[in-house]
Every structure is written in C-alpha cells, then in structure tokens.
C-alpha cells in the first residue's frame, strides 16, 4: 500500500521531524509513501494532479481556504478524494472532495491522518447519519457471515473538544469487528461548538439509531447484546447514558423511549468524577468549558453528568484504567469503581500497566484484558 501526501507551499518545508513522523506512521501500518513538498503554486498543482490520479491522498494545507476552492477548484475537477491535515487550529472543512479533516493536532496529526487513510483502505466502515448536522453520524462495520452480531458502540474522547474526532477509536472498532462484533463508531457534536445539551443528546440518539440501522440495513444486530465503550471524555458520556437508560434519569433529562439498553458499559480511562477533574483543572478547565460553567454555577448539570454522582448506575460496568495515566484520572476511575460497588452495581475493574491511550490500542496488554472481559459478558 502506498500513500501520497502533498504539502502546500511553505508547509513542512525543512521539517525533518515531519518527514520522520510520516515515515514512522506508514511503517507502523506496513505501508509506504511519498511526502511531496511544494515550492510554489505551480508545483502544488502538479503534485495534486499526480496524487489524485493514484486514489485517496493526504492534503496538508496551511490556511483557511476550503479544499474545494484550492487553485480555482482544481480538486473537484479532478474527481479527487483526500484526507485534509492542518497542523494548526482550523474550522472544519466540509469540502466535497474531503473524506476527513484532521486538524489542530500538530505534527502528531500526521500519525492520525495516516491511520485514518489506512483503516479506510483496509477495513472501511459505512457512514450513516443519525441527525442532520455533519457531526451526527457513525461508521458501521459488520463482521463476515450471518448475524445476529453483538454490537459495540464506541464513543471517542478528547476532553469534549471538537479537534478530536471518531478517528481516534477507529483502530479499536476495526479490532472488535474482527473479533465478531458489529461496531458503531460514533461522531457527535462537541460542546465547544454546539453546547453540552447537544453533546449528550447526540450520544443518546446514536444509541437509539441502532434500532433503525438494524431495520433499514437488515444488518443482523443483536440489540440485546449492546456494549457501550467510551474513551476518556467518552467514558463519562457512555456511563451517564447507561444510567439514563437504566431508568434513573435525573430531573430535567431528555425524555423518550429507551429503545436500546446496553448490556454492558465500558469506561476506558474515563472522566468519571467531573467535580474533582474540574477542581484540579485538568486540561486547562476542560470540564467547565464543556458543561458551560462551574459546579457552583451549574449544579444540576454536574449532578446529571458526573458518573460518580449517578451511582448506582443500574447497569453492568467495566472500569478500565492504566497505572501510567494521569494520576487524577486514575484516581477518579478507582473511586468511581469503589463507589459503584458499594452502591450495588455489578462492576469489573481492569487495571494494567500503560498510559491514557493504551486502553484503545489493539496491540496493548490492557486492550486484550478489555476484550476478554467484554466477550465473557456478551459473546456467545
């Protein structure tokens, strides 16, 4: 497999680290590639024409110009499909020639973009909307053979910030599909652009959408064996959702039929105590920014949203943490698990060596323990 990356003039010029990061990301996936640096617009156009002829490519830009408008609309005329990468902060680019826009992740975004290209090429999912906004969608993957399949619903993290997308949980989704699960890798509106209520409503709607997916696609989904898995901030979102679906909706929660209830909920290095995470100012005040204020300003929102405040959750739980994670997140997971057990919840704790991202790395020891715990619960 070979990936061509085209950098706009002035982008990554002289960056040895950029070249090394790109090459290492390809090598990690057993792929090869070329990083084409553009000296000027004429050079840029020539590189784009060459890359577009070879299939999906990586477009690395340096300004706010939509990809559809670059060089007078060259890419749409070529019928090109690309993954766009911006190292710096950018608004989402919804250009028709783009399949994904990776942004605001620095040079490390090269790894994200390469991985996204690789998994789309080798294990593509089917993108299905569950709402009208571009961020209201998920990627469905089905194992080979006849169903019904147990379903793994993955909700990504990123401290509820929109620069982090569902691509961060794609590797985990692909691995679970290979293990016999139908997977629904969920994108959702983040509160920094849409507000907290939109975020929680989207995760709820994405779970409910499984019933429609099963009916529309005849996908063979076993809706009695649905597992919610949330990483980091996603761990908070799925645990709160599990409590809502178990029948313990807090005052002011959205009403409606709980058509799909999880058989198991898995917090992967989750943000499980929003009060302490806010008090310790993790990720520069991420909790208050997401929830729209402090616990003193929005006490009801914190009470509804913090998993520690929702025990007993009323649904089986797996709490996963790694000993080299942020000590405050590790502490929150341990305290949540202890409180849930004391409140009568059915809790399995998985604690291993590793860091914050080991829990979504299919090659890690902790991920092997996670999949074993999940399969023991729901896979027949």
C-alpha positions in Angstrom: 0.0 0.0 0.0 1.2 3.5 -0.8 0.1 6.9 0.3 1.0 10.2 -1.3 1.0 13.3 0.8 1.0 16.7 -0.8 2.0 19.7 1.3 1.1 23.3 0.3 3.8 25.8 -0.3 5.6 26.7 3.0 4.1 23.8 4.9 6.5 21.3 6.5 9.4 22.8 4.5 12.6 21.8 6.2 10.8 19.8 8.8 12.9 16.7 9.4 10.5 15.8 12.2 7.5 15.9 9.9 9.2 13.6 7.4 10.2 11.2 10.2 6.7 11.2 11.7 5.1 10.5 8.3 7.5 7.6 7.6 7.2 6.1 11.0 3.4 6.2 10.8 3.4 4.4 7.4 5.9 1.8 8.7 3.7 1.1 11.7 1.0 0.0 9.3 3.2 -1.8 6.8 2.7 0.8 4.2 4.9 3.1 2.1 4.5 6.6 0.8 5.8 9.9 -0.6 5.7 13.3 1.0 5.7 15.9 -1.7 6.7 19.4 -0.6 5.6 22.3 -2.9 7.9 25.1 -3.8 5.1 27.3 -5.3 1.5 27.1 -6.5 2.5 25.7 -9.9 4.4 22.9 -8.1 1.5 22.4 -5.7 -0.9 22.0 -8.7 1.4 19.5 -10.3 1.7 17.5 -7.1 -2.1 17.5 -6.6 -2.8 16.2 -10.1 -0.2 13.4 -9.7 -1.6 12.4 -6.3 -5.3 12.5 -7.3 -4.5 10.0 -10.1 -3.4 7.5 -7.6 -6.5 7.4 -5.4 -7.2 8.9 -2.0 -4.3 11.0 -0.8 -3.3 13.3 2.1 -3.6 17.0 1.6 -1.6 19.1 4.0 -2.6 22.8 4.0 -1.6 25.9 5.8 -4.5 28.3 5.6 -8.3 28.5 5.8 -9.1 28.0 2.1 -11.6 25.2 1.7 -10.2 22.3 -0.2 -12.8 22.6 -2.9 -11.6 26.1 -3.6 -7.9 25.5 -3.8 -6.2 26.6 -7.1 -9.6 27.6 -8.6 -11.4 24.4 -7.7 -8.8 22.0 -9.0 -9.6 19.1 -6.8 -13.3 18.8 -7.6 -12.5 19.0 -11.3 -10.1 16.1 -10.8 -12.6 14.0 -9.0 -10.2 13.7 -6.1 -10.8 12.3 -2.7 -8.4 13.4 0.1 -7.8 13.4 3.8 -7.0 17.0 4.8 -4.5 17.7 7.5 -3.9 21.1 9.2 -1.3 21.1 12.0 -2.8 24.3 13.4 -6.3 25.2 14.6 -8.8 25.4 11.7 -12.6 25.4 11.4 -13.9 22.1 10.0 -13.6 21.9 6.2 -16.8 20.4 4.7 -15.5 20.4 1.1 -17.0 17.7 -1.1 -13.5 16.4 -2.1 -12.6 15.5 1.5 -13.5 12.4 3.4 -12.0 13.6 6.7 -10.4 16.7 8.1 -7.7 16.2 10.8 -6.8 19.5 12.5 -5.2 21.2 15.4 -3.0 18.2 16.4 0.4 19.5 15.5 3.0 17.3 13.7 1.4 14.3 15.5 -1.6 14.8 13.3 0.4 13.1 10.6 0.0 9.8 12.5 -3.7 10.4 12.8 -4.1 11.1 9.1 -2.0 8.1 8.0 -4.0 5.8 10.3 -7.3 7.1 9.0 -6.2 6.6 5.4 -5.0 3.1 6.3 -8.1 1.9 8.0 -10.4 3.3 5.4 -8.4 1.4 2.7 -8.2 -1.9 4.6 -11.4 -2.0 6.8 -13.8 0.7 5.6 -17.0 1.4 7.5 -20.3 2.6 6.2 -21.0 6.1 7.3 -24.7 6.6 8.4 -26.2 9.8 9.7 -28.4 9.8 12.8 -29.2 13.5 12.6 -28.9 16.5 10.1 -25.6 18.0 11.3 -22.4 16.8 9.6 -21.1 15.6 13.0 -24.2 13.5 13.7 -23.0 10.3 12.1 -21.4 7.0 12.9 -19.4 4.4 11.0 -20.9 0.9 10.9 -18.8 -2.2 10.4 -20.1 -5.7 10.2 -18.2 -9.0 10.6 -18.3 -11.5 7.8 -21.0 -14.2 7.9 -24.6 -14.2 9.2 -25.8 -12.4 12.3 -27.1 -11.6 14.7 -24.0 -9.9 15.9 -23.3 -8.4 19.3 -22.9 -4.7 18.9 -20.0 -2.5 20.2 -20.8 1.2 20.3 -17.7 3.3 20.6 -17.7 7.0 21.8 -14.4 8.8 21.4 -12.8 11.3 23.9 -10.7 14.4 23.6 -11.9 16.4 26.6 -15.1 17.2 24.7 -13.2 19.3 22.2 -14.0 19.3 18.5 -10.5 18.9 17.3 -10.7 15.3 18.4 -12.8 13.0 16.2 -14.0 9.4 16.0 -10.8 8.5 14.0 -9.2 8.1 17.5 -11.3 5.0 18.1 -11.2 3.5 14.6 -8.5 1.1 15.4 -10.4 -0.3 18.3 -13.6 -0.5 16.2 -11.7 -2.5 13.5 -10.3 -4.9 16.1 -13.7 -5.5 17.7 -15.2 -6.1 14.2 -12.5 -8.7 13.6 -13.5 -10.3 16.9 -17.1 -10.8 15.8 -18.8 -7.6 16.9 -20.8 -5.2 14.7 -19.3 -1.8 15.6 -20.9 1.6 15.5 -18.1 4.2 15.9 -20.0 7.4 16.8 -19.2 11.0 16.0 -21.1 13.7 17.9 -21.4 17.4 18.2 -18.9 18.7 20.7 -19.9 21.4 23.3 -17.2 23.9 22.3 -19.2 24.4 19.0 -22.7 23.3 19.9 -23.2 23.3 23.7 -23.4 20.5 26.3 -27.1 19.6 25.7 -26.3 18.8 22.0 -23.5 16.5 23.0 -25.5 14.4 25.5 -28.5 14.3 23.1 -26.3 13.1 20.3 -24.8 10.2 22.2 -28.3 9.2 23.2 -29.6 9.5 19.7 -26.7 7.5 18.3 -27.5 4.6 20.6 -31.2 4.7 19.7 -30.2 4.8 16.0 -29.1 1.1 16.2 -32.8 0.0 16.0 -33.2 2.0 12.8 -29.9 0.7 11.4 -30.9 -2.9 12.0 -34.3 -2.4 10.4 -33.0 -0.3 7.4 -30.0 -2.4 6.6 -31.2 -5.8 7.8 -27.8 -5.8 9.4 -28.4 -8.7 11.9 -27.7 -6.6 15.0 -28.4 -8.3 18.3 -29.8 -5.4 20.3 -29.9 -7.4 23.5 -26.1 -7.6 23.4 -25.1 -4.0 23.0 -21.8 -2.8 24.7 -21.1 0.8 25.2 -17.3 1.7 25.2 -16.2 5.2 25.8 -12.7 6.5 25.9 -11.7 9.4 28.3 -14.4 12.0 27.9 -16.3 9.3 26.0 -16.2 7.2 29.2 -18.1 9.9 31.0 -20.7 10.1 28.2 -21.4 6.4 28.0 -21.6 5.9 31.8 -24.0 8.8 32.1 -26.0 7.3 29.2 -26.1 3.9 30.8 -27.5 5.5 34.0 -30.2 7.3 31.9 -31.1 4.1 30.1 -31.3 2.1 33.3 -34.2 4.2 34.3 -32.5 6.6 36.6 -32.9 9.7 34.5 -32.2 12.8 36.6 -34.6 15.7 36.8 -34.5 17.7 33.5 -33.1 14.8 31.4 -34.4 14.4 27.9 -37.5 12.1 27.8 -38.4 9.5 25.3 -38.4 5.7 24.9 -35.2 3.9 25.7 -35.4 1.6 22.7 -31.9 0.2 23.2 -30.4 -0.5 26.6 -26.7 -1.5 27.0 -26.0 -5.0 28.3 -22.6 -3.7 29.4 -20.9 -0.3 29.7 -17.1 0.0 29.5 -15.2 3.1 30.7 -11.8 3.3 29.1 -9.7 5.7 31.1 -12.9 7.7 31.6 -13.5 11.1 33.2 -15.7 9.6 35.9 -15.7 12.4 38.6 -16.3 15.7 37.0 -16.2 17.6 40.2 -12.6 16.6 41.1 -11.5 16.9 37.5 -12.8 20.4 37.4 -11.3 21.3 40.8 -7.9 20.1 39.7 -8.2 22.0 36.4 -7.3 19.0 34.2 -6.7 20.0 30.6 -6.9 23.7 31.4 -10.5 23.8 32.6 -12.0 21.4 30.1 -14.9 20.3 32.3 -16.3 23.9 32.9 -15.7 24.7 29.3 -17.7 21.7 28.2 -20.6 21.9 30.7 -20.9 25.6 30.4 -19.8 26.6 33.9 -18.5 25.5 37.3 -20.3 23.1 39.7 -21.4 26.2 41.7 -22.9 27.8 38.5 -24.5 24.7 37.1 -25.0 22.2 39.9 -27.9 20.3 38.2 -25.8 19.8 35.1 -22.9 18.3 37.1 -25.3 16.1 39.1 -26.8 14.7 35.9 -23.4 14.4 34.1 -20.8 13.2 36.5 -20.8 9.4 36.6 -19.7 9.4 40.3 -22.9 11.3 41.1 -25.0 8.8 39.2 -24.2 5.6 41.2 -25.8 3.2 41.3 -25.7 3.2 37.6 -28.0 0.2 37.4 -26.2 -1.5 34.5 -23.2 -3.8 34.4 -19.9 -1.9 34.2 -16.3 -2.5 33.3 -14.0 0.2 34.6 -10.6 0.2 32.8 -7.6 2.3 33.9 -3.8 2.2 33.4 -1.2 2.9 36.1 0.8 5.4 33.9 -2.3 7.5 33.1 -2.8 11.0 34.6 -2.9 10.2 38.4 -6.1 12.2 38.8 -7.9 10.3 36.1 -6.6 7.0 37.6 -7.8 8.1 41.0 -11.2 9.1 39.6 -11.7 5.6 38.0 -10.7 3.9 41.2 -13.0 6.0 43.4 -15.9 5.6 40.9 -15.5 1.8 40.8 -15.4 1.6 44.6 -18.5 3.8 44.9 -20.4 1.8 42.3 -19.6 -1.5 44.0 -20.7 0.0 47.4 -23.9 1.1 45.8 -24.7 -2.4 44.5 -23.6 -2.1 40.8 -22.1 -5.1 39.0 -18.5 -3.8 38.4 -15.4 -5.4 36.8 -12.2 -3.5 37.2 -9.4 -3.9 34.7 -6.2 -2.2 35.7 -2.9 -2.7 33.9 0.3 -1.1 33.0 0.0 1.5 30.3 -1.0 5.1 29.6 -4.1 7.0 28.6 -4.1 5.7 25.1 -3.1 2.1 25.8 -6.8 1.4 26.5 -7.7 1.9 22.9 -4.6 0.3 21.4 -5.4 -3.1 20.0 -1.8 -4.2 20.5 -1.7 -3.5 24.2 -2.0 -5.8 27.1 -4.8 -3.8 28.7 -6.9 -4.0 25.4 -6.5 -7.8 25.5 -8.0 -7.7 29.0 -10.8 -5.4 27.9 -11.8 -7.6 25.0 -11.7 -10.7 27.2 -14.0 -9.0 29.8 -16.4 -7.9 27.1 -16.5 -11.2 25.3 -17.2 -13.1 28.6 -20.2 -10.9 29.1 -21.9 -10.7 25.8 -20.4 -13.0 23.2 -22.0 -16.5 22.8 
